[in-house]
Amino acid sequence: MNLADLRHALPTTGDTTASILVVDDTPANLVLLSSLLSPRWRVRLAPSGTKALELVRRQAPDLIVLDVMMPELDGYEVCRRLKADPTTRDIPVLFLTALSQPEDESRGFACGGADFIHKPFNPVTVMSRVATQLEAKSWRDALSQRNQWLQMELQSRLAEVEQLRDATLHVMISFAEFRDDDTGFHVRRTQEYVRTLAHWLAR
């Protein structure tokens, strides 16, 4: 089965508008991963860790597929720098590596990696793990936006309560200062109370 047949056989998963940055110093791997991922998602390529950081600064992707063993900046160091920056720390990093020792994975998770794909990679595994990470990020983003909305709504409601409290306090003071020797004018006092309260609430 060639790549085209494989892509059509796989179920469509994940947000097709999501962007993925693939980082690998081996051109053949970049071509293969691009051919596999680009029909489903928007893919950018970087041949080095330095170039990857430059591209991320220009436009943050939704997911980074990052080779571990690269010259100059290896994948672990690239990931550490991404996680140290508040503007990029929430981007999930999917490590691509030929390393297979438990300590290698522990090191990757310790610096902020989300998961590993081992070389030589299985295309089905690549598609599945990429889709899983994109779906998880989509849920995290949705929850974050929901939390922001709730915070704004809470602040708005608290402001309304504060306004009502101040208005009520003002009216009660005005009511307490209202003097009328004739108790027959109780209705008038109540009308004044309601009118003043409505005036303050309308501000």
Short mmCIF file of the C-alpha atoms (twelve columns), coordinates in Angstrom:
data_MODEL
# 
_entry.id   MODEL 
# 
loop_
_atom_site.group_PDB 
_atom_site.id 
_atom_site.type_symbol 
_atom_site.label_atom_id 
_atom_site.label_alt_id 
_atom_site.label_comp_id 
_atom_site.label_asym_id 
_atom_site.label_seq_id 
_atom_site.Cartn_x 
_atom_site.Cartn_y 
_atom_site.Cartn_z 
_atom_site.pdbx_PDB_model_num 
ATOM 1   C CA . MET A 1   0.000   0.000  0.000  1 
ATOM 2   C CA . ASN A 2   1.480   3.360  -1.014 1 
ATOM 3   C CA . LEU A 3   1.096   6.646  0.898  1 
ATOM 4   C CA . ALA A 4   -1.879  7.799  -1.159 1 
ATOM 5   C CA . ASP A 5   -3.768  4.570  -0.500 1 
ATOM 6   C CA . LEU A 6   -2.868  4.734  3.178  1 
ATOM 7   C CA . ARG A 7   -4.150  8.303  3.579  1 
ATOM 8   C CA . HIS A 8   -7.504  7.401  2.029  1 
ATOM 9   C CA . ALA A 9   -7.800  4.287  4.174  1 
ATOM 10  C CA . LEU A 10  -7.315  6.221  7.399  1 
ATOM 11  C CA . PRO A 11  -10.313 7.893  9.058  1 
ATOM 12  C CA . THR A 12  -10.448 11.666 8.958  1 
ATOM 13  C CA . THR A 13  -9.609  12.887 12.444 1 
ATOM 14  C CA . GLY A 14  -8.660  16.210 13.948 1 
ATOM 15  C CA . ASP A 15  -9.188  19.781 12.865 1 
ATOM 16  C CA . THR A 16  -8.194  20.085 9.204  1 
ATOM 17  C CA . THR A 17  -7.431  23.781 9.730  1 
ATOM 18  C CA . ALA A 18  -4.780  22.965 12.346 1 
ATOM 19  C CA . SER A 19  -1.148  23.722 11.555 1 
ATOM 20  C CA . ILE A 20  1.791   21.406 12.186 1 
ATOM 21  C CA . LEU A 21  5.485   22.243 12.204 1 
ATOM 22  C CA . VAL A 22  7.682   19.255 11.314 1 
ATOM 23  C CA . VAL A 23  11.322  19.575 12.364 1 
ATOM 24  C CA . ASP A 24  13.953  17.110 11.141 1 
ATOM 25  C CA . ASP A 25  17.477  17.491 9.788  1 
ATOM 26  C CA . THR A 26  16.961  14.585 7.371  1 
ATOM 27  C CA . PRO A 27  15.339  15.842 4.130  1 
ATOM 28  C CA . ALA A 28  13.844  12.430 3.334  1 
ATOM 29  C CA . ASN A 29  11.962  12.429 6.643  1 
ATOM 30  C CA . LEU A 30  10.629  15.927 5.983  1 
ATOM 31  C CA . VAL A 31  9.360   14.869 2.558  1 
ATOM 32  C CA . LEU A 32  7.768   11.688 3.907  1 
ATOM 33  C CA . LEU A 33  6.053   13.374 6.854  1 
ATOM 34  C CA . SER A 34  4.866   16.253 4.697  1 
ATOM 35  C CA . SER A 35  3.383   13.830 2.163  1 
ATOM 36  C CA . LEU A 36  1.632   11.977 4.956  1 
ATOM 37  C CA . LEU A 37  0.282   14.939 6.941  1 
ATOM 38  C CA . SER A 38  -0.347  17.737 4.439  1 
ATOM 39  C CA . PRO A 39  -3.545  16.280 2.902  1 
ATOM 40  C CA . ARG A 40  -5.194  16.535 6.345  1 
ATOM 41  C CA . TRP A 41  -3.501  19.521 7.972  1 
ATOM 42  C CA . ARG A 42  -1.470  22.606 7.138  1 
ATOM 43  C CA . VAL A 43  2.197   21.636 7.354  1 
ATOM 44  C CA . ARG A 44  5.376   23.702 7.578  1 
ATOM 45  C CA . LEU A 45  8.876   22.230 7.522  1 
ATOM 46  C CA . ALA A 46  12.082  23.153 9.347  1 
ATOM 47  C CA . PRO A 47  15.464  21.465 8.736  1 
ATOM 48  C CA . SER A 48  16.950  22.487 12.099 1 
ATOM 49  C CA . GLY A 49  16.087  23.469 15.649 1 
ATOM 50  C CA . THR A 50  17.199  27.039 15.040 1 
ATOM 51  C CA . LYS A 51  14.946  27.374 12.000 1 
ATOM 52  C CA . ALA A 52  12.077  25.819 13.946 1 
ATOM 53  C CA . LEU A 53  12.312  28.437 16.706 1 
ATOM 54  C CA . GLU A 54  12.395  31.166 14.072 1 
ATOM 55  C CA . LEU A 55  9.247   29.844 12.384 1 
ATOM 56  C CA . VAL A 56  7.434   29.458 15.697 1 
ATOM 57  C CA . ARG A 57  8.187   33.078 16.586 1 
ATOM 58  C CA . ARG A 58  6.670   34.183 13.274 1 
ATOM 59  C CA . GLN A 59  3.536   32.075 13.623 1 
ATOM 60  C CA . ALA A 60  2.868   29.537 16.339 1 
ATOM 61  C CA . PRO A 61  1.663   26.131 15.083 1 
ATOM 62  C CA . ASP A 62  -0.909  23.946 16.809 1 
ATOM 63  C CA . LEU A 63  1.538   21.041 17.059 1 
ATOM 64  C CA . ILE A 64  5.257   20.456 16.602 1 
ATOM 65  C CA . VAL A 65  6.636   17.117 15.400 1 
ATOM 66  C CA . LEU A 66  10.241  17.402 16.532 1 
ATOM 67  C CA . ASP A 67  13.234  15.194 15.788 1 
ATOM 68  C CA . VAL A 68  15.391  14.589 18.852 1 
ATOM 69  C CA . MET A 69  18.838  14.017 17.344 1 
ATOM 70  C CA . MET A 70  19.840  17.131 15.405 1 
ATOM 71  C CA . PRO A 71  23.097  19.117 15.200 1 
ATOM 72  C CA . GLU A 72  23.477  22.478 16.969 1 
ATOM 73  C CA . LEU A 73  20.154  22.450 18.833 1 
ATOM 74  C CA . ASP A 74  18.775  18.999 19.560 1 
ATOM 75  C CA . GLY A 75  15.077  18.368 20.045 1 
ATOM 76  C CA . TYR A 76  15.284  18.407 23.830 1 
ATOM 77  C CA . GLU A 77  16.835  21.879 23.862 1 
ATOM 78  C CA . VAL A 78  14.321  23.204 21.335 1 
ATOM 79  C CA . CYS A 79  11.505  21.874 23.504 1 
ATOM 80  C CA . ARG A 80  12.990  23.431 26.649 1 
ATOM 81  C CA . ARG A 81  13.172  26.825 24.972 1 
ATOM 82  C CA . LEU A 82  9.600   26.547 23.745 1 
ATOM 83  C CA . LYS A 83  8.320   25.626 27.199 1 
ATOM 84  C CA . ALA A 84  10.288  28.457 28.814 1 
ATOM 85  C CA . ASP A 85  8.475   31.029 26.661 1 
ATOM 86  C CA . PRO A 86  4.936   31.893 27.879 1 
ATOM 87  C CA . THR A 87  3.823   32.508 24.291 1 
ATOM 88  C CA . THR A 88  4.809   29.016 23.095 1 
ATOM 89  C CA . ARG A 89  4.738   26.786 26.169 1 
ATOM 90  C CA . ASP A 90  1.241   25.463 25.436 1 
ATOM 91  C CA . ILE A 91  2.168   24.108 21.992 1 
ATOM 92  C CA . PRO A 92  2.281   20.296 22.240 1 
ATOM 93  C CA . VAL A 93  5.553   18.706 21.137 1 
ATOM 94  C CA . LEU A 94  5.571   15.231 19.621 1 
ATOM 95  C CA . PHE A 95  9.112   13.854 19.627 1 
ATOM 96  C CA . LEU A 96  10.375  11.859 16.663 1 
ATOM 97  C CA . THR A 97  13.356  9.686  17.588 1 
ATOM 98  C CA . ALA A 98  15.397  6.560  16.930 1 
ATOM 99  C CA . LEU A 99  16.326  6.433  20.627 1 
ATOM 100 C CA . SER A 100 14.570  3.673  22.504 1 
ATOM 101 C CA . GLN A 101 15.902  3.684  26.053 1 
ATOM 102 C CA . PRO A 102 13.494  4.539  28.900 1 
ATOM 103 C CA . GLU A 103 15.782  7.336  30.067 1 
ATOM 104 C CA . ASP A 104 15.510  8.964  26.630 1 
ATOM 105 C CA . GLU A 105 11.736  9.156  26.931 1 
ATOM 106 C CA . SER A 106 12.007  10.327 30.539 1 
ATOM 107 C CA . ARG A 107 14.263  13.151 29.409 1 
ATOM 108 C CA . GLY A 108 11.789  14.131 26.715 1 
ATOM 109 C CA . PHE A 109 8.815   14.163 29.067 1 
ATOM 110 C CA . ALA A 110 10.843  16.088 31.657 1 
ATOM 111 C CA . CYS A 111 11.483  18.938 29.226 1 
ATOM 112 C CA . GLY A 112 7.810   19.156 28.270 1 
ATOM 113 C CA . GLY A 113 7.237   16.677 25.444 1 
ATOM 114 C CA . ALA A 114 3.723   15.297 25.011 1 
ATOM 115 C CA . ASP A 115 4.523   11.949 23.368 1 
ATOM 116 C CA . PHE A 116 7.019   10.013 21.248 1 
ATOM 117 C CA . ILE A 117 7.033   8.484  17.777 1 
ATOM 118 C CA . HIS A 118 9.857   6.016  17.280 1 
ATOM 119 C CA . LYS A 119 11.839  5.601  14.070 1 
ATOM 120 C CA . PRO A 120 11.394  3.860  11.768 1 
ATOM 121 C CA . PHE A 121 7.885   5.193  12.195 1 
ATOM 122 C CA . ASN A 122 4.633   3.574  11.192 1 
ATOM 123 C CA . PRO A 123 2.474   6.009  9.163  1 
ATOM 124 C CA . VAL A 124 -0.682  4.855  10.946 1 
ATOM 125 C CA . THR A 125 0.955   5.565  14.316 1 
ATOM 126 C CA . VAL A 126 2.059   9.004  13.136 1 
ATOM 127 C CA . MET A 127 -1.433  9.937  11.951 1 
ATOM 128 C CA . SER A 128 -3.070  8.592  15.093 1 
ATOM 129 C CA . ARG A 129 -0.773  10.369 17.546 1 
ATOM 130 C CA . VAL A 130 -0.857  13.627 15.633 1 
ATOM 131 C CA . ALA A 131 -4.667  13.537 15.588 1 
ATOM 132 C CA . THR A 132 -4.767  12.714 19.307 1 
ATOM 133 C CA . GLN A 133 -2.527  15.638 20.232 1 
ATOM 134 C CA . LEU A 134 -4.457  18.065 18.032 1 
ATOM 135 C CA . GLU A 135 -7.765  16.949 19.512 1 
ATOM 136 C CA . ALA A 136 -6.402  17.320 23.049 1 
ATOM 137 C CA . LYS A 137 -5.135  20.812 22.252 1 
ATOM 138 C CA . SER A 138 -8.494  21.737 20.768 1 
ATOM 139 C CA . TRP A 139 -10.213 20.735 24.012 1 
ATOM 140 C CA . ARG A 140 -7.661  22.623 26.108 1 
ATOM 141 C CA . ASP A 141 -8.109  25.747 23.998 1 
ATOM 142 C CA . ALA A 142 -11.897 25.494 24.262 1 
ATOM 143 C CA . LEU A 143 -11.713 25.111 28.045 1 
ATOM 144 C CA . SER A 144 -9.324  28.051 28.289 1 
ATOM 145 C CA . GLN A 145 -11.664 30.262 26.263 1 
ATOM 146 C CA . ARG A 146 -14.613 29.103 28.370 1 
ATOM 147 C CA . ASN A 147 -12.724 29.940 31.565 1 
ATOM 148 C CA . GLN A 148 -11.867 33.393 30.241 1 
ATOM 149 C CA . TRP A 149 -15.526 34.006 29.400 1 
ATOM 150 C CA . LEU A 150 -16.589 32.839 32.859 1 
ATOM 151 C CA . GLN A 151 -14.063 35.170 34.482 1 
ATOM 152 C CA . MET A 152 -15.383 38.110 32.460 1 
ATOM 153 C CA . GLU A 153 -18.980 37.158 33.267 1 
ATOM 154 C CA . LEU A 154 -18.137 36.873 36.962 1 
ATOM 155 C CA . GLN A 155 -16.509 40.302 36.985 1 
ATOM 156 C CA . SER A 156 -19.548 41.765 35.224 1 
ATOM 157 C CA . ARG A 157 -21.963 40.214 37.720 1 
ATOM 158 C CA . LEU A 158 -19.855 41.354 40.665 1 
ATOM 159 C CA . ALA A 159 -19.888 44.881 39.267 1 
ATOM 160 C CA . GLU A 160 -23.689 44.734 38.987 1 
ATOM 161 C CA . VAL A 161 -23.992 43.512 42.581 1 
ATOM 162 C CA . GLU A 162 -21.684 46.284 43.743 1 
ATOM 163 C CA . GLN A 163 -23.744 48.854 41.861 1 
ATOM 164 C CA . LEU A 164 -26.969 47.504 43.358 1 
ATOM 165 C CA . ARG A 165 -25.469 47.540 46.841 1 
ATOM 166 C CA . ASP A 166 -24.343 51.150 46.473 1 
ATOM 167 C CA . ALA A 167 -27.704 52.198 45.046 1 
ATOM 168 C CA . THR A 168 -29.621 50.452 47.811 1 
ATOM 169 C CA . LEU A 169 -27.403 51.988 50.471 1 
ATOM 170 C CA . HIS A 170 -27.885 55.446 49.005 1 
ATOM 171 C CA . VAL A 171 -31.658 55.045 48.860 1 
ATOM 172 C CA . MET A 172 -31.827 53.705 52.401 1 
ATOM 173 C CA . ILE A 173 -29.874 56.702 53.643 1 
ATOM 174 C CA . SER A 174 -32.170 59.028 51.706 1 
ATOM 175 C CA . PHE A 175 -35.200 57.205 53.083 1 
ATOM 176 C CA . ALA A 176 -33.908 57.440 56.640 1 
ATOM 177 C CA . GLU A 177 -33.412 61.175 56.248 1 
ATOM 178 C CA . PHE A 178 -36.922 61.663 54.862 1 
ATOM 179 C CA . ARG A 179 -39.133 63.164 57.592 1 
ATOM 180 C CA . ASP A 180 -42.901 63.492 57.558 1 
ATOM 181 C CA . ASP A 181 -44.967 64.157 60.661 1 
ATOM 182 C CA . ASP A 182 -48.083 62.821 59.016 1 
ATOM 183 C CA . THR A 183 -47.945 59.014 58.824 1 
ATOM 184 C CA . GLY A 184 -50.643 59.187 56.200 1 
ATOM 185 C CA . PHE A 185 -47.917 60.023 53.687 1 
ATOM 186 C CA . HIS A 186 -46.291 56.567 53.997 1 
ATOM 187 C CA . VAL A 187 -47.267 55.747 50.403 1 
ATOM 188 C CA . ARG A 188 -45.557 58.884 49.194 1 
ATOM 189 C CA . ARG A 189 -42.379 57.934 51.023 1 
ATOM 190 C CA . THR A 190 -42.494 54.494 49.432 1 
ATOM 191 C CA . GLN A 191 -42.955 56.044 45.997 1 
ATOM 192 C CA . GLU A 192 -39.954 58.280 46.580 1 
ATOM 193 C CA . TYR A 193 -37.935 55.240 47.656 1 
ATOM 194 C CA . VAL A 194 -38.815 53.291 44.506 1 
ATOM 195 C CA . ARG A 195 -38.229 56.307 42.246 1 
ATOM 196 C CA . THR A 196 -34.798 56.989 43.724 1 
ATOM 197 C CA . LEU A 197 -33.822 53.325 43.552 1 
ATOM 198 C CA . ALA A 198 -34.857 53.137 39.883 1 
ATOM 199 C CA . HIS A 199 -32.865 56.286 39.161 1 
ATOM 200 C CA . TRP A 200 -29.693 54.861 40.667 1 
ATOM 201 C CA . LEU A 201 -30.065 51.485 38.979 1 
ATOM 202 C CA . ALA A 202 -30.478 53.191 35.607 1 
ATOM 203 C CA . ARG A 203 -27.104 54.931 35.884 1 
# 
